[in-house]
Amino acid sequence: MARQAPHNLPAVYAALTTDSFLGAVAGARLGDSQALTAMVNLLAPAIRAYCQTRLRYVEIDDLVQDVLIDAIAALPRFTGSDEMFRKYVYAIASNKIIDIYRDARRSREISTSPADLPDRPDATNPTPEDAALGHENRRHLAALIEHAKLSPAERQVIALRSRGLALVEIAQQLDKSAVYVRVASHRAMRKLRSTHDRRS
């Protein structure tokens, strides 16, 4: 009899308890590329939902991608049952979330909410972000950007912020929402601070 998803679980989680998922895991472990794709397609929304409930105000695209990459890499050496693999992937996600919280505690300058970002750099009362964007640190900022692996969107936002544009103005110029720009700015500054700490 085919395994049915429990009725009390959200659909994205329940999908990982069905025979379809277990069959995809079994096939992926044997090197079936189509089964691997099916497994990832079922895992991705569940891992995204799992991370979103535990990390507020954090852009999780990279985190979900990292979890999936680690899960795929673990398949050849995973010795548990196909059913246990689901719990193993959740453990990967949980460990990465713990690392994020641990890193945040280490660096008190890291803002946990994009809403904490000022709309426009304030020359009279500069924050650490403002100082990084200031004219006297432009060369240092350029060097950090080269090493921080910013996405093209993040580079655009930082470049416009360094010219003194408000987040709303940047959103208008890039034809993006203010929330998109605020999150991109937050994410970019987090990468820049992390790069600065490593190079210090």
C-alpha positions in Angstrom: 0.0 0.0 0.0 1.4 3.4 -1.0 2.6 5.6 1.8 0.2 8.6 2.3 1.3 12.0 3.6 0.0 12.8 7.2 -3.0 15.1 7.2 -1.6 17.3 10.0 1.6 18.3 8.3 1.9 21.3 5.9 2.1 20.1 2.3 5.8 21.0 1.8 6.8 18.9 4.8 4.3 16.1 4.2 5.7 15.6 0.7 8.9 14.3 2.3 7.0 11.5 4.0 5.5 9.9 0.9 6.6 7.0 -1.3 7.4 9.5 -4.1 10.1 11.1 -2.0 11.5 7.9 -0.7 11.6 6.5 -4.2 13.4 9.6 -5.4 16.0 9.3 -2.6 16.5 5.6 -3.5 17.0 6.4 -7.1 19.3 9.3 -6.4 21.5 7.1 -4.3 21.9 4.8 -7.2 23.0 7.6 -9.5 19.7 8.2 -11.3 19.8 11.9 -12.4 16.0 12.2 -12.9 15.4 10.8 -9.4 18.0 13.3 -8.0 16.1 16.2 -9.7 12.8 14.9 -8.2 14.4 14.6 -4.8 15.7 18.2 -4.9 12.4 19.5 -6.2 10.7 18.0 -3.2 13.4 19.0 -0.7 13.8 22.6 -1.7 10.4 24.0 -0.6 10.5 22.0 2.7 13.9 23.3 3.5 12.9 26.8 2.6 9.9 26.6 4.9 12.0 25.1 7.7 14.6 27.9 7.5 12.0 30.7 7.1 10.3 29.7 10.4 13.7 29.9 12.2 15.4 32.9 10.6 13.4 36.1 10.5 14.6 39.0 8.3 17.3 36.9 6.8 17.6 36.3 3.0 17.8 32.5 2.9 18.3 31.7 -0.8 22.0 31.0 -0.3 21.3 29.0 2.9 18.7 26.7 1.1 21.2 26.3 -1.8 24.0 25.3 0.7 21.8 22.8 2.4 20.8 21.2 -0.8 24.4 21.0 -2.1 25.5 19.4 1.2 22.6 16.9 1.0 23.5 15.9 -2.5 27.2 15.6 -1.6 26.3 13.4 1.4 24.3 10.9 -0.7 27.2 8.6 -1.7 28.4 8.2 1.9 25.0 8.2 3.7 24.4 4.8 5.3 21.0 5.2 6.8 17.7 4.3 5.3 16.0 6.3 2.6 13.5 7.5 5.3 16.2 8.6 7.6 17.7 10.8 4.9 14.9 13.3 5.4 15.9 13.8 9.0 19.6 14.0 8.0 18.8 16.9 5.6 16.9 18.7 8.3 19.9 18.2 10.6 22.1 19.8 8.0 19.8 22.8 7.8 19.6 23.0 11.6 23.4 23.1 12.0 23.7 25.8 9.4 21.1 27.9 11.2 22.9 27.4 14.5 26.1 28.6 12.8 24.3 31.8 11.6 23.1 32.6 15.1 26.6 31.9 16.5 28.2 34.2 14.0 25.7 36.9 14.7 26.5 36.7 18.5 30.2 37.0 17.7 29.7 40.2 15.8 27.4 42.6 17.6 27.5 45.0 14.6 25.5 42.5 12.5 21.9 43.8 12.2 19.3 41.0 12.5 16.7 43.0 10.6 16.8 44.8 7.3 14.4 47.3 8.9 17.3 48.4 11.1 19.1 49.8 8.1 18.9 53.6 7.8 17.1 54.9 4.8 20.0 57.3 3.9 23.5 57.6 5.3 23.7 60.2 8.1 26.8 62.3 8.0 26.1 63.8 11.4 25.7 60.5 13.2 27.3 57.8 11.1 26.7 54.1 11.7 29.4 51.5 10.9 27.6 51.0 7.6 27.8 54.8 6.9 31.5 54.8 7.7 32.1 52.0 5.2 30.2 53.9 2.6 31.9 57.2 3.3 34.1 59.0 0.8 37.3 58.5 2.8 36.8 54.7 2.7 35.8 54.3 -0.9 39.1 52.6 -1.8 38.8 50.2 1.1 35.2 49.6 0.2 36.1 48.8 -3.4 38.7 46.3 -2.2 36.1 44.6 0.1 33.6 44.4 -2.7 36.2 42.6 -4.9 36.6 39.9 -2.2 33.1 39.7 -0.8 31.5 38.0 -3.8 28.5 40.3 -3.9 25.8 39.5 -6.4 25.3 42.1 -9.3 22.2 43.4 -7.5 24.1 43.8 -4.2 26.9 45.7 -6.0 24.4 48.0 -7.6 22.7 48.8 -4.3 26.0 49.4 -2.5 27.3 51.6 -5.3 24.2 53.8 -5.2 24.2 53.9 -1.4 27.9 55.1 -1.5 26.7 58.0 -3.6 24.3 59.0 -0.8 21.0 57.8 -2.4 18.2 56.9 -0.1 16.8 53.4 -0.2 13.6 54.6 -1.8 15.6 56.5 -4.5 17.6 53.4 -5.2 14.4 51.3 -5.5 13.0 53.8 -8.0 16.3 53.9 -10.0 16.5 50.1 -10.1 12.7 49.7 -10.6 12.6 47.4 -7.6 10.5 47.4 -4.4 11.9 49.2 -1.3 11.8 45.9 0.5 13.9 44.3 -2.2 16.5 47.1 -1.9 16.5 47.1 1.9 17.1 43.3 2.0 19.8 43.5 -0.7 21.6 46.3 1.2 21.4 44.4 4.4 22.7 41.3 2.8 25.6 43.1 1.0 26.7 44.9 4.2 26.7 41.6 6.1 29.0 40.1 3.4 31.2 43.2 3.5 31.5 43.1 7.3 32.3 39.4 7.2 35.0 40.0 4.6 36.4 42.9 6.6 36.7 40.7 9.7 38.5 38.0 7.8 41.0 40.4 6.3 41.6 42.3 9.5 
